Amino acid sequence: MSIVTLFLKKIAYYYRFLNINKVPFDMTNIREVLAANLKKYRQARGWSQAKLAEKTGTSAQYIGVLEIQGKYPSSEMIHKIAGALGIEPTELFYKEIDLETAKINTQKAVIEDIKEAVNQFLTDFFVEKVQNLDKKAGEKGD
């Protein structure tokens, strides 16, 4: 596959993200996001920390520590918590940001990736042209 084809495929791939409606996963501070979502979903059910602890087989103190970003739970505990709350485990890790901010952030990332791809394409293109010129010059000198 040529570099041009790869370049065009990459642009097409990123173009699809310019019009997305789903808020992307945000890893800026995973403990902060987990803590906020845990508390949000627990309170949405009207549960105390003790009630969630009872449903997950842990202590209210442990749930409290999770909600103040003091610890990161094991994957097993994440599944227990999500199951008790009736949600998918991944829902505990989505940061709520407004859709416009999400689109802007995505577009900025896409633009940077496209710039990088264009720079790489141009570099590869000119290196190939210079190598061809050197090769032709070497053939004429023989």
C-alpha atoms as one frame of an Amber mdcrd trajectory, in Angstrom:
protein
   0.000   0.000   0.000   1.440   3.366  -0.961   2.117   6.183   1.458  -0.559
   8.259  -0.292  -3.174   5.552   0.264  -2.209   5.257   3.937  -2.333   9.025
   4.285  -5.795   9.273   2.711  -7.108   6.391   4.836  -5.871   8.117   7.981
  -7.576  11.375   6.997 -10.830   9.512   6.252 -10.593   7.701   9.604 -10.188
  10.951  11.548 -12.783  12.792   9.511 -15.460  10.526  10.979 -14.586  11.842
  14.443 -15.280  15.444  13.480 -19.026  14.861  13.745 -19.229  12.471  16.693
 -21.935  12.772  19.307 -20.463  10.488  21.965 -18.350  12.082  24.650 -14.888
  10.527  24.518 -13.196   8.702  27.352 -11.171  11.091  29.458  -8.120   9.858
  31.374  -7.069  13.214  32.871  -7.589  12.006  36.427  -9.129   8.578  36.537
  -9.534   8.514  40.332 -11.389  11.813  40.237 -13.723  10.578  37.500 -14.300
   7.228  39.227 -14.982   8.919  42.575 -17.454  11.400  41.096 -19.320   8.733
  39.117 -19.436   6.299  42.025 -20.970   8.954  44.237 -23.344  10.125  41.479
 -24.696   6.629  40.751 -24.915   5.719  44.451 -26.834   8.889  45.286 -29.066
   8.466  42.210 -30.294   5.248  43.796 -30.779   6.945  47.133 -28.219   4.661
  48.752 -25.899   5.469  51.582 -22.274   4.383  51.475 -23.248   1.634  53.939
 -25.967   0.331  51.604 -23.561   0.133  48.652 -20.939  -1.477  50.885 -23.469
  -4.111  51.943 -24.331  -4.885  48.331 -20.665  -5.200  47.343 -19.401  -7.050
  50.398 -17.104  -4.309  51.623 -17.192  -1.571  54.270 -18.782   1.864  54.193
 -15.358   3.295  55.051 -13.897   1.721  51.894 -16.680   3.200  49.743 -16.025
   6.558  51.395 -12.316   6.334  50.610 -13.136   5.548  46.955 -15.431   8.568
  46.792 -12.709  10.913  48.055 -10.159   9.494  45.580  -8.120   7.816  48.285
  -7.820   4.439  46.621  -8.239   2.772  43.287 -10.378  -0.380  43.483  -9.421
  -3.722  41.982 -11.059  -4.768  38.735 -13.081  -7.305  40.728 -14.395  -4.538
  43.008 -15.187  -2.327  40.006 -17.347  -5.140  38.614 -19.050  -5.666  41.997
 -19.786  -1.954  42.355 -21.089  -1.643  38.792 -23.218  -4.761  39.215 -24.706
  -3.457  42.456 -25.449  -0.108  40.832 -26.926  -1.770  37.737 -24.505  -0.187
  35.287 -21.684  -1.313  33.022 -18.224  -1.025  34.627 -17.101   1.373  31.893
 -19.760   3.874  32.953 -17.743   4.514  36.106 -14.922   5.946  33.986 -16.665
   8.435  31.698 -16.099  12.050  32.526 -19.073  14.274  31.955 -18.087  17.140
  29.723 -20.338  19.182  27.533 -20.705  18.019  23.950 -19.228  21.187  22.456
 -16.024  20.811  24.503 -15.807  17.160  23.499 -16.118  18.048  19.821 -13.511
  20.804  20.082 -11.064  18.510  21.893 -11.602  15.783  19.310 -11.175  18.191
  16.414  -7.926  19.539  17.891  -6.563  16.003  18.228  -7.605  15.165  14.669
  -5.958  18.311  13.303  -2.709  17.492  15.108  -2.766  13.926  13.760  -3.415
  15.193  10.237  -0.545  17.691  10.535   1.735  14.878  11.661   0.589  12.668
   8.777   1.108  15.471   6.235   4.594  16.195   7.587   5.515  12.511   7.424
   4.100  12.206   3.919   6.043  15.227   2.678   9.237  14.058   4.345   8.944
  10.585   2.828   8.023  12.034  -0.564  11.006  14.388  -0.728  13.443  11.807
   0.624  12.334   9.457  -2.148  12.705  12.206  -4.792  16.193  13.132  -3.562
  17.217   9.467  -3.542  15.953   9.089  -7.119  17.881  12.200  -8.208  21.024
  10.896  -6.516  20.559   7.561  -8.219  20.113   9.214 -11.645  23.140  11.436
 -11.069  25.191   8.366 -10.163  24.078   6.584 -13.328  25.061   9.570 -15.513
  28.481   9.723 -13.864  29.241   6.083 -14.696
